[in-house]
């Protein structure tokens, strides 16, 4: 039997439904991405784009290294203070893998909002 009372039961059930639906939604989105990748192979450019920046430190443009606490490894951000090549990689990474994608995302969603708003106005006029 359930030992932890009604409130914990409600919380437990809420979490089960929340995480279950979130998991299914995530799988749905991933299947959509897979479908795009298989049915429309031109989307492979995303992997190429990512691979260029991920392989760059392996080709000595930028560096990989231990994080400050030494528990994991990633881009060695501290090397940018000592090495201009590493700094150039970090700047390019920031611009092309953060600023540009964020700009595209904001622009895309803004365009979607404008389109939806215009469609709503068109429907209201008819």
C-alpha positions in Angstrom: 0.0 0.0 0.0 1.0 3.6 -0.4 2.8 4.7 2.8 3.3 8.4 2.3 -0.1 10.1 2.5 -2.4 11.8 0.0 -0.3 14.9 -0.7 2.8 12.9 -1.6 0.6 10.6 -3.7 -0.7 13.6 -5.6 2.8 14.9 -6.1 4.1 11.5 -7.2 1.2 11.1 -9.7 1.7 14.7 -11.0 5.4 14.0 -11.6 4.6 10.7 -13.3 2.2 12.4 -15.7 4.4 15.5 -16.3 7.6 13.6 -17.0 5.8 10.9 -19.0 4.1 13.5 -21.3 7.4 15.5 -21.5 9.2 12.3 -22.5 6.7 11.4 -25.2 6.8 15.0 -26.5 10.6 14.9 -26.7 10.5 11.6 -28.5 7.9 13.1 -30.9 10.2 16.0 -31.6 13.2 13.8 -32.1 11.2 11.6 -34.5 10.3 14.7 -36.5 14.0 15.6 -36.7 14.9 12.1 -37.8 12.2 12.2 -40.4 13.6 15.5 -41.7 17.1 14.0 -41.7 16.0 10.9 -43.6 13.4 12.3 -46.0 15.1 15.6 -46.6 18.8 15.0 -46.4 19.8 18.6 -47.0 19.3 19.0 -43.3 22.7 17.3 -42.8 24.2 20.7 -42.9 23.5 21.0 -39.2 25.8 18.1 -38.4 28.4 19.4 -40.7 28.2 22.8 -39.1 28.5 21.3 -35.6 31.3 19.0 -36.7 33.4 21.9 -37.9 33.3 23.6 -34.5 33.7 20.3 -32.6 36.7 19.2 -34.6 38.5 22.5 -34.5 40.2 22.0 -31.1 41.3 18.6 -32.4 43.1 20.5 -35.2 44.6 22.8 -32.6 42.3 25.8 -33.2 41.1 26.1 -29.7 41.7 23.6 -26.9 39.8 21.0 -25.0 40.7 20.5 -21.3 39.5 19.8 -17.8 36.9 22.1 -16.3 38.0 24.1 -13.3 37.0 21.4 -10.7 38.5 18.6 -12.8 35.3 16.6 -12.8 34.6 16.9 -16.6 36.2 18.1 -19.8 35.0 20.7 -22.3 36.4 23.7 -24.1 39.4 25.1 -22.2 38.1 28.6 -21.6 41.1 29.6 -19.6 43.5 29.1 -22.5 41.9 32.1 -24.3 43.8 34.3 -21.8 47.1 33.0 -22.9 46.7 31.9 -26.5 45.4 34.2 -29.3 44.6 31.2 -31.5 42.4 29.8 -28.7 40.9 33.3 -28.2 40.0 33.5 -31.9 38.3 30.1 -31.7 36.3 31.2 -28.6 35.2 34.5 -30.3 34.2 32.6 -33.5 32.4 30.0 -31.5 30.5 32.7 -29.5 29.5 34.5 -32.7 28.6 31.5 -34.9 27.4 29.0 -32.3 25.6 31.4 -29.9 24.8 34.9 -31.3 23.9 33.8 -34.8 21.7 30.8 -33.7 20.0 32.9 -31.1 19.4 35.6 -33.7 17.9 33.1 -36.1 15.7 31.6 -33.4 14.4 35.0 -32.3 13.9 36.0 -35.9 12.1 32.8 -36.8 9.7 32.9 -33.8 9.1 36.6 -34.5 8.2 35.8 -38.0 5.9 33.0 -36.8 4.2 35.4 -34.4 3.7 38.0 -37.2 2.3 35.4 -39.5 -0.1 34.1 -36.9 -1.2 37.6 -36.0 -1.7 38.4 -39.7 -3.7 35.2 -40.2 -5.8 36.0 -37.2 -6.6 39.4 -38.6 -7.4 37.9 -42.0 -9.8 35.4 -40.4 -11.4 38.1 -38.3 -12.0 40.2 -41.5 -13.8 37.4 -43.2 
